[in-house]
Amino acid sequence: MITCIIVDDEPLAQEVLESHIKRHGQLQLLAKCSSAVMAFELLHHKQVDLIFLDIRMPGISGISFVRSLSNPPKIIFTTAYPEYALAGFDLDAVDYLLKPVTYELFARSIQKLLRIQPEIVSKDREYTYFKVSGKLVKVMHADIIFAQSVKDYIQLQTVSGRLLTHMTMKNLMQMLPARLFARIHRSYLVNRNMINIVSKTKVQIGAETIPVGNLYRSNLNFDIP
């Protein structure tokens, strides 16, 4: 997953971009910032791959903001002023999108990013931020025991307790490293390192017994007699 933030002082522009990000399968929105100052503070404690950045904002402009960063994330400028395009590309921006931003142009910009830097989606981080009760909660991958799909939600069982987040199992699998997690059932994803006992029909993780679906048995990579 590509972690991203929106930096724009216009609420409507934020809503449009947030909708596009949710529709796209490879992006994870960490935050929406209404100023460059907010974004600067956020970059100090979160790993951000991509910024959707407006140029004309009160206080610090988008261009000045990028120039102030020693090692900026990838930038996609979004603005209503085409005369700023040259300055945007001089800063090695991935793309420059004119408002209102359509989903087609948005998706094309993400494809351009993937061509420029394909490894951006394969970075194996040790944690993921999950949206829980309106807040982003940092969860270490090693602390996730298993995940269960419950309608439109995912229930994460961690060493610290249970968390409920609104997403699909497909999206969760895109966010977590395949080397560590295996989908063993339509409704279950497990941490391989947490498995205690394996059979053809179930796995034991501590006191939990989790079913193994016929279509997913091969994902375990165990030679079960």
CORCOR-V13853 format. One record per helix or strand of 2 or more residues. SS is the DSSP state (h for helix, s for strand). FROM is the first residue (numbers start at 1). TO is the last residue. If there is no record, write none. Layout:
ss	from	to
SS	FROM	TO
SS	FROM	TO
This chain:
ss	from	to
s	2	7
h	11	23
s	27	33
h	36	43
s	50	53
h	62	67
s	74	79
h	82	90
s	95	98
h	103	116
h	118	121
s	127	132
s	135	140
h	141	143
s	144	150
s	153	158
s	161	166
h	169	175
s	181	185
s	188	191
h	192	194
s	197	198
s	202	205
s	208	211
h	214	220
